[in-house]
Amino acid sequence: MVAARTMKQRAAKRRQRRIRGRIQDLSGEQWADLQGLWGGCAYCGAAGVPVQKDCVLPVSRGGRYTLENVVPACRSCNASKCNSEVTGWMRRKRLDEQNFLIRHLQIRAELVSRLSE
């Protein structure tokens, strides 16, 4: 039990170092906009459930908490995806990969147009 706790602590410290080493520029306002535009979990579409910030490209693979890389995800999808590549994970889970990718691009375009106003 002690060894497992130590491994978790080391993994958490490594993750924090990776996050601190990269620019993280997602503001609270941008996160609220993302949640509103997606209307629930970006992956499974669940609405009315608490969502978490999920990096499409995981932090462990070089991703950052930025407007282009973060989507709202329900707890189940976020935990299941872990640090997997999003399209491969969606195929394994039999989720609508094409719909997600199209919607992701549409929402990014909407947010960019809002920022330029």
C-alpha positions as YAML, in Angstrom:
chain: A
units: angstrom
residues:
- id: 1
  name: MET
  ca: [0.00, 0.00, 0.00]
- id: 2
  name: VAL
  ca: [2.83, 2.40, 0.84]
- id: 3
  name: ALA
  ca: [4.57, 1.70, -2.48]
- id: 4
  name: ALA
  ca: [1.36, 2.42, -4.43]
- id: 5
  name: ARG
  ca: [0.92, 5.74, -2.66]
- id: 6
  name: THR
  ca: [4.53, 6.66, -3.37]
- id: 7
  name: MET
  ca: [4.11, 5.80, -7.07]
- id: 8
  name: LYS
  ca: [0.97, 7.96, -7.25]
- id: 9
  name: GLN
  ca: [2.76, 10.82, -5.56]
- id: 10
  name: ARG
  ca: [5.69, 10.59, -7.98]
- id: 11
  name: ALA
  ca: [3.34, 10.49, -10.96]
- id: 12
  name: ALA
  ca: [1.47, 13.54, -9.65]
- id: 13
  name: LYS
  ca: [4.75, 15.45, -9.23]
- id: 14
  name: ARG
  ca: [5.87, 14.53, -12.77]
- id: 15
  name: ARG
  ca: [2.54, 15.75, -14.15]
- id: 16
  name: GLN
  ca: [2.82, 19.04, -12.25]
- id: 17
  name: ARG
  ca: [6.34, 19.57, -13.65]
- id: 18
  name: ARG
  ca: [5.07, 18.95, -17.19]
- id: 19
  name: ILE
  ca: [2.22, 21.43, -16.67]
- id: 20
  name: ARG
  ca: [4.50, 24.11, -15.16]
- id: 21
  name: GLY
  ca: [6.94, 23.69, -18.02]
- id: 22
  name: ARG
  ca: [4.40, 24.75, -20.65]
- id: 23
  name: ILE
  ca: [2.30, 27.84, -21.19]
- id: 24
  name: GLN
  ca: [-1.23, 27.29, -19.91]
- id: 25
  name: ASP
  ca: [-3.43, 30.12, -21.14]
- id: 26
  name: LEU
  ca: [-7.04, 28.98, -20.77]
- id: 27
  name: SER
  ca: [-8.91, 31.68, -18.86]
- id: 28
  name: GLY
  ca: [-11.98, 31.12, -16.72]
- id: 29
  name: GLU
  ca: [-14.08, 33.04, -19.22]
- id: 30
  name: GLN
  ca: [-12.87, 30.85, -22.09]
- id: 31
  name: TRP
  ca: [-13.64, 27.71, -20.08]
- id: 32
  name: ALA
  ca: [-17.18, 29.00, -19.43]
- id: 33
  name: ASP
  ca: [-17.59, 29.71, -23.17]
- id: 34
  name: LEU
  ca: [-16.40, 26.20, -24.04]
- id: 35
  name: GLN
  ca: [-18.84, 24.64, -21.61]
- id: 36
  name: GLY
  ca: [-21.71, 26.71, -23.01]
- id: 37
  name: LEU
  ca: [-20.93, 25.92, -26.64]
- id: 38
  name: TRP
  ca: [-20.47, 22.19, -26.10]
- id: 39
  name: GLY
  ca: [-23.54, 21.93, -23.84]
- id: 40
  name: GLY
  ca: [-22.20, 18.87, -22.03]
- id: 41
  name: CYS
  ca: [-19.55, 16.23, -22.58]
- id: 42
  name: ALA
  ca: [-17.70, 16.77, -25.86]
- id: 43
  name: TYR
  ca: [-17.18, 13.04, -26.32]
- id: 44
  name: CYS
  ca: [-20.39, 11.24, -25.36]
- id: 45
  name: GLY
  ca: [-22.75, 14.23, -25.43]
- id: 46
  name: ALA
  ca: [-24.02, 13.74, -21.87]
- id: 47
  name: ALA
  ca: [-25.80, 16.92, -20.78]
- id: 48
  name: GLY
  ca: [-26.66, 18.01, -17.26]
- id: 49
  name: VAL
  ca: [-23.67, 16.27, -15.71]
- id: 50
  name: PRO
  ca: [-20.63, 17.92, -14.12]
- id: 51
  name: VAL
  ca: [-17.78, 18.27, -16.62]
- id: 52
  name: GLN
  ca: [-14.03, 18.44, -16.24]
- id: 53
  name: LYS
  ca: [-11.34, 20.03, -18.40]
- id: 54
  name: ASP
  ca: [-9.87, 17.42, -20.71]
- id: 55
  name: CYS
  ca: [-6.94, 17.99, -23.04]
- id: 56
  name: VAL
  ca: [-7.60, 16.56, -26.50]
- id: 57
  name: LEU
  ca: [-3.83, 16.08, -26.79]
- id: 58
  name: PRO
  ca: [-2.93, 14.88, -23.28]
- id: 59
  name: VAL
  ca: [-0.40, 16.76, -21.16]
- id: 60
  name: SER
  ca: [1.72, 13.60, -21.06]
- id: 61
  name: ARG
  ca: [2.00, 13.77, -24.86]
- id: 62
  name: GLY
  ca: [2.85, 17.46, -25.05]
- id: 63
  name: GLY
  ca: [-0.63, 18.99, -24.78]
- id: 64
  name: ARG
  ca: [-1.43, 22.16, -22.88]
- id: 65
  name: TYR
  ca: [-4.44, 23.75, -21.20]
- id: 66
  name: THR
  ca: [-5.25, 26.12, -24.07]
- id: 67
  name: LEU
  ca: [-8.43, 27.14, -25.83]
- id: 68
  name: GLU
  ca: [-7.56, 24.96, -28.83]
- id: 69
  name: ASN
  ca: [-6.78, 21.84, -26.80]
- id: 70
  name: VAL
  ca: [-9.35, 21.72, -23.97]
- id: 71
  name: VAL
  ca: [-12.87, 20.32, -24.17]
- id: 72
  name: PRO
  ca: [-15.43, 19.61, -21.45]
- id: 73
  name: ALA
  ca: [-15.67, 15.91, -20.61]
- id: 74
  name: CYS
  ca: [-17.82, 13.99, -18.16]
- id: 75
  name: ARG
  ca: [-15.95, 12.17, -15.42]
- id: 76
  name: SER
  ca: [-16.43, 8.80, -17.09]
- id: 77
  name: CYS
  ca: [-15.03, 9.88, -20.47]
- id: 78
  name: ASN
  ca: [-12.17, 11.84, -18.92]
- id: 79
  name: ALA
  ca: [-11.08, 8.89, -16.77]
- id: 80
  name: SER
  ca: [-11.52, 6.41, -19.61]
- id: 81
  name: LYS
  ca: [-9.55, 8.48, -22.13]
- id: 82
  name: CYS
  ca: [-6.72, 9.05, -19.65]
- id: 83
  name: ASN
  ca: [-3.71, 9.88, -21.85]
- id: 84
  name: SER
  ca: [-4.93, 8.13, -25.00]
- id: 85
  name: GLU
  ca: [-4.93, 9.70, -28.43]
- id: 86
  name: VAL
  ca: [-8.49, 10.99, -28.88]
- id: 87
  name: THR
  ca: [-9.45, 9.45, -32.23]
- id: 88
  name: GLY
  ca: [-8.15, 5.99, -31.38]
- id: 89
  name: TRP
  ca: [-9.88, 6.12, -28.01]
- id: 90
  name: MET
  ca: [-13.18, 7.19, -29.62]
- id: 91
  name: ARG
  ca: [-12.98, 4.31, -32.09]
- id: 92
  name: ARG
  ca: [-12.39, 1.81, -29.28]
- id: 93
  name: LYS
  ca: [-15.35, 3.23, -27.32]
- id: 94
  name: ARG
  ca: [-17.49, 3.30, -30.49]
- id: 95
  name: LEU
  ca: [-18.16, 7.02, -30.12]
- id: 96
  name: ASP
  ca: [-18.87, 9.30, -33.09]
- id: 97
  name: GLU
  ca: [-15.34, 10.43, -33.92]
- id: 98
  name: GLN
  ca: [-16.29, 12.34, -37.06]
- id: 99
  name: ASN
  ca: [-19.03, 14.32, -35.31]
- id: 100
  name: PHE
  ca: [-16.62, 15.22, -32.49]
- id: 101
  name: LEU
  ca: [-13.91, 16.44, -34.88]
- id: 102
  name: ILE
  ca: [-16.34, 18.55, -36.94]
- id: 103
  name: ARG
  ca: [-17.94, 20.03, -33.82]
- id: 104
  name: HIS
  ca: [-14.51, 20.72, -32.31]
- id: 105
  name: LEU
  ca: [-13.51, 22.72, -35.40]
- id: 106
  name: GLN
  ca: [-16.83, 24.61, -35.44]
- id: 107
  name: ILE
  ca: [-16.52, 25.58, -31.79]
- id: 108
  name: ARG
  ca: [-12.89, 26.67, -32.21]
- id: 109
  name: ALA
  ca: [-13.93, 28.85, -35.18]
- id: 110
  name: GLU
  ca: [-16.78, 30.36, -33.14]
- id: 111
  name: LEU
  ca: [-14.45, 31.21, -30.27]
- id: 112
  name: VAL
  ca: [-11.83, 32.70, -32.58]
- id: 113
  name: SER
  ca: [-14.48, 34.91, -34.20]
- id: 114
  name: ARG
  ca: [-15.65, 36.05, -30.73]
- id: 115
  name: LEU
  ca: [-12.07, 36.96, -29.78]
- id: 116
  name: SER
  ca: [-11.56, 39.02, -32.93]
- id: 117
  name: GLU
  ca: [-14.68, 41.15, -32.32]
...
